[in-house]
């Protein structure tokens, strides 16, 4: 079965079939609705053959359904019938969880996506557990996300941001006891070195995760 994987981001929607080969990008932004995304992807992939679709969504997903409208995109995502729009079976997963699944190498893994905010997911012996750890309170009435996301880096500068990130990772490791931590997202490249028991992820692992999802459910 060939899976079309759609990785929805605030700047671009990226698409690929089967976790390998060409990746195409479609501009997104604050006007992108669920309908417009589906229409744009169908137009961009009209020459591709696929049997099913995985959507990596930048927000909470519960029971395979979008739980909240996105922050950095347009409206009209929650409750939208993507299966009808594509005419194919569709599975929806949080975007951080999708990249986590593509990065998974067994055992207890904690995935942290360093970008606009803080994406998070654990996979526990092949059980996917999406999380919203970035919303937990941290310091001075601010959350983890407000320290280690883009806003924190702009407010504190890169050196203090990195120190805060090391502390956040240490706290989460102590609380969740993962065997290893994978750091993904665009800001991982801004670290001077990898923290203990961490390895760098790859954003393209999201496509592998989108394919793997059909093996997990």
N, C-alpha and C positions, 0 to 999 in steps of 0.2 A: 504494500500500500504506500503510495506517495503522499507525503504530508506537505502542504503549503504552510510555512511558519511565518507569522506576521508579528514583528516586534515593534510595538507602538511606542514612540518616544515623543517628547515635546518639540523636537526639531524636525525629526524625520520618522517616517514609518519604513522599516526595512523588511524585505521579504526574500525568502529563499525556499526552494523545494528540496526536501530530503536531507537537510543538514549539510549539504555539500554544494559546490558549484557557485554560480553567479548570485550575487546579492544585489538587489535593486532597491533604490531609495525613492521615497515619495515625500515631498515636504508636508509637514503637519502644521501645528500651531493652534492658536486660540479659536480659530473658526472650524476646526476639524470635528465634525460630528461622527457618530457611528455610521450613519448612512453614507456620508461623504467618504469616509475611510474605505468602506466596502466597495463603493463605486470606483474609487481611485485605484484600489488594489486590483480589482477585476480588469480595469483598463490596462494597467501596467503588466499584468501577467496573462494577458489573453493568448499568448503563444505558448504557455506552459500547461503541462498535463499534470493534474493532481486529483487525489481521491477524497481528501479530507483536509481540514484546516485547524491549525492551532493559533490562537491569538494570545500574545503576551501583553497584558493590559497594565498600565501604570497606575494602579489603585487596588483597593481591596476586592478580592473575589471570594465568594463563599458558595459552596455547593456547585461550583462551576458557573456561577452567575455573577455578573458585575454588581457589586454591593453599593457603590457610590459613584457619582459622576466624577470625571477627572478634574484635577486642579488646573493643569496647564493646556487643556484642549477645549474644544467646544462642548456643547450639551448634546443629549440624545444618545447616550451610550447605555445607560441603565435600562434594562428591559427590551433593548433592541434585539430583533430576531436575526442574528448573524447567519444561522443555518439557512433560513429562507433567502437571505440576501445573496449568499454564495451558492445556494443549491447543493450544498455538500454538508456532511456531518462536521460539526464545529466543537472544539473544546477551548475553554477560556481559562487562563491561569494568570496570576500576578506576574509581572515581568521579571521581578527579582527571583521569584520561585522558578521561573522558566530557565533563567541563566544558572541558578543553583543546580537544577536537575541536570543540565548539560555539563556542569563542572564536577558532579558527584563521582567519587571513587570508592564508595562503600563506607560502612561504619556510621559514626555520628559526625555530620558536617554542619558547621555554621557558615552561611553565606552572608556577606555584607556588601551591598552595592553602594559605592561612594560616588555620589553625583549631586544633583540638585538637592536631594534629601539624603535619607539613609534607608535603602532597601534592605530587607532581611528575610531570611528563610532558614529553617533547619530541615535536614533530611536525616531521619533516625532509622538506620537499618532498613532503607528503602521506603520509608513512610515520609511523604512530603508534608511539612508543617510550615506553611506560610505564616509570617509574623509581621507585626508593626512595631518593632522595637524602637524605631526612631522617635516614636511619640512618648516614650517613657521620660519622666522628669529626671534631670541631671543636675545642673547647678544654676543658682541665681534665677530661679523660676523658669529657666529654659530647658528644653528637651535635648536628648542625645542629638537629634536631627539638627537642631538649631546651633549646635556646636560643631558637628563634623560634616554638615552639608555645605553647599556653596556659600550660604549666608554667613556661616561661622568663619569660613576661610577669609571672606571679604572683611569681616569685622575684626578678626584677631590677627590676620596675617598668616602666611604659610607655616612658619615655625611653631607658633602657638597652636594652630589648627592641628598640626601633626602630633604635638604633645597631647592634645585633647583626644585625638583619635587613638593613640596608643593606650591611654587610660580607659577609654570606652571599651576597646577590645579586651583589655585585661579584665574589666568588670564583667563583661558578657561571658568570657571564657570561664571565669570563676563561678558564675551563676548557672550556666547551661552545660558545662563540662563536655564540650565537643572534642572529638579526636583531633580535628584540624579545622582551620578557618580558611575560607577562600574569600579574597577581596576582589570584587569586580567594580565596574563602573569607570567612568572617564577619569576620576580624580586619583585612582590608585597609582597612576604614573607619576603623581606629584610627591609620592613618598620617597624619602632618601634611601630607605631600606625596609625590607619586609619585617614586620613584628614577629616575635616568637610563635612558632606553630602555625604560621600563616603562609599562604602561597598566593601568587597573583593569578586572577582569573582572566578570562578573555571574553569580551562582549559577544563574539561570534559563537560562544558556547550556548547562547540563548537558542540558536537554531537547532543545535543537537538536542537541547532540552525539550523543544517543541515537538521533535520527532519521538523522543523517549516517552513523552507523556502518554502516548497511545499504548505503550507497553505497561503502564502503571495502573490503568483504570479499565 
